[in-house]
Amino acid sequence: MRTRLALGAVGAFAMAYGTWRILQQQHLSKPTELGKWLVAAVLVHDAILVPVTLAVGFALTVVRPRARRYIQGALVTAAVVCVVAIPLIYRRGTQPSVKALEQQNYGGHLVVLLGLIAAVAAGLYVLSVVRERGQRDSVTKVRPSAGQTPDVPS
């Protein structure tokens, strides 16, 4: 309980400090623009991300549980990659050519990364199936069937 209170106090202090810094340097931080961005972030989260997540989660209920965990892991990883890549794709060509990062083909890179994520998830799934079959086969070879005594060399 004390740890939670301490962490809560540290978090409250950090938020108060951040707010104070934003208000102290209004010419740099532009609090009205920041406020618009925060409201837009909440709207995008609640109006787009949550319903899409719920729909995908519901759609995945038809997939077997063993495969579902690999699909979910791949989807979460792909979502994180897309969150980073989509703004870069959108901003491409808006900066001077001196900024080389802005000139890369982020769309193509995103497709490659998503393909790699899918391939790794599929490979891990296949590996888990092979391991499970190998374990099941070794267990059935070692155990005697019901009513039999194990063969013990004398």
C-alpha positions in Angstrom: 0.0 0.0 0.0 2.8 2.4 0.8 4.5 1.6 -2.5 1.3 2.5 -4.4 1.0 5.8 -2.5 4.6 6.7 -3.1 4.3 5.9 -6.8 1.1 7.9 -7.0 2.7 10.9 -5.3 5.7 10.7 -7.7 3.3 10.6 -10.6 1.2 13.5 -9.3 4.4 15.5 -8.8 5.6 14.7 -12.3 2.3 15.8 -13.8 2.3 19.0 -11.8 5.9 19.8 -12.8 5.1 19.1 -16.5 2.1 21.4 -16.3 4.1 24.1 -14.7 6.8 23.8 -17.4 4.2 23.9 -20.1 2.7 27.1 -18.7 6.1 28.7 -18.0 7.2 28.3 -21.6 4.0 29.0 -23.5 5.9 30.4 -26.4 7.5 27.0 -27.0 4.9 24.6 -25.7 1.8 26.3 -27.1 -0.7 25.0 -24.5 -3.8 25.5 -26.7 -2.3 23.4 -29.5 -1.3 20.8 -27.0 -4.8 20.8 -25.6 -6.2 20.3 -29.1 -3.8 17.4 -29.7 -4.8 15.8 -26.3 -8.5 16.0 -27.1 -7.9 14.6 -30.5 -5.9 11.7 -29.0 -8.7 10.8 -26.7 -11.2 11.0 -29.5 -9.1 8.8 -31.8 -8.6 6.3 -29.0 -12.2 6.1 -27.9 -13.8 6.4 -31.4 -11.4 4.3 -33.5 -8.9 2.3 -31.6 -11.2 0.8 -28.9 -13.9 -0.3 -31.4 -11.3 -1.8 -33.8 -9.6 -3.7 -30.9 -12.9 -5.1 -29.7 -13.9 -6.1 -33.2 -10.6 -7.9 -33.9 -10.7 -9.5 -30.4 -14.2 -10.8 -31.1 -13.2 -12.0 -34.6 -10.3 -14.0 -33.0 -12.6 -16.0 -30.8 -13.1 -18.4 -33.8 -9.4 -19.2 -33.8 -8.1 -22.0 -31.7 -6.5 -20.8 -28.5 -3.0 -22.1 -29.3 -2.9 -20.2 -32.6 -4.7 -17.2 -31.2 -1.9 -16.2 -28.9 0.5 -16.0 -31.8 -1.9 -14.0 -33.9 -2.5 -11.6 -31.0 1.2 -11.2 -30.5 1.7 -10.4 -34.2 -1.2 -8.0 -34.2 0.1 -6.1 -31.2 3.6 -5.9 -32.6 2.2 -4.8 -36.0 0.1 -2.1 -34.3 3.1 -0.7 -32.5 5.2 -0.7 -35.7 2.3 1.1 -37.5 2.0 3.7 -34.8 5.6 4.7 -35.5 5.5 4.3 -39.3 2.2 5.9 -40.3 3.2 9.4 -39.1 6.5 9.1 -41.0 4.7 8.0 -44.1 2.2 10.9 -43.8 5.0 13.4 -43.3 7.2 12.2 -46.1 8.3 15.0 -48.4 7.3 17.8 -46.0 10.9 18.3 -44.7 14.0 19.5 -46.5 16.2 16.9 -48.2 18.9 17.5 -45.6 16.8 15.4 -43.2 17.5 12.0 -44.8 15.2 10.0 -42.5 12.2 11.8 -44.0 13.2 10.7 -47.5 13.1 7.0 -46.9 10.4 4.7 -48.3 8.5 4.1 -45.1 5.6 2.5 -46.9 7.8 -0.2 -48.4 9.7 -0.6 -45.1 6.4 -1.0 -43.3 5.2 -3.8 -45.7 8.5 -5.6 -45.2 8.3 -5.3 -41.4 4.7 -6.5 -41.3 5.7 -9.5 -43.5 8.5 -10.3 -41.1 6.2 -10.0 -38.1 3.8 -12.4 -39.8 6.6 -14.8 -40.7 8.0 -14.9 -37.2 4.6 -15.4 -35.7 3.8 -18.2 -38.1 7.3 -19.8 -37.5 6.8 -19.7 -33.7 3.4 -21.3 -34.1 4.7 -24.1 -36.2 7.6 -24.6 -33.8 5.1 -24.9 -30.9 3.0 -27.5 -32.8 6.2 -29.5 -33.6 7.4 -29.3 -30.0 4.0 -30.4 -28.7 3.8 -33.4 -31.0 7.4 -34.4 -30.1 6.6 -34.2 -26.4 3.3 -36.2 -26.9 5.1 -38.8 -28.9 7.9 -39.2 -26.4 5.4 -39.5 -23.5 3.4 -42.2 -25.3 6.6 -44.2 -26.0 7.8 -44.1 -22.4 4.6 -44.8 -20.5 3.2 -48.3 -20.4 -0.4 -48.6 -21.2 -2.9 -49.1 -18.4 -2.7 -52.6 -16.9 0.8 -53.3 -18.2 3.9 -53.4 -16.1 6.9 -51.7 -17.5 9.7 -53.8 -18.9 12.6 -53.7 -16.6 15.8 -55.4 -17.7 17.3 -57.8 -15.1 
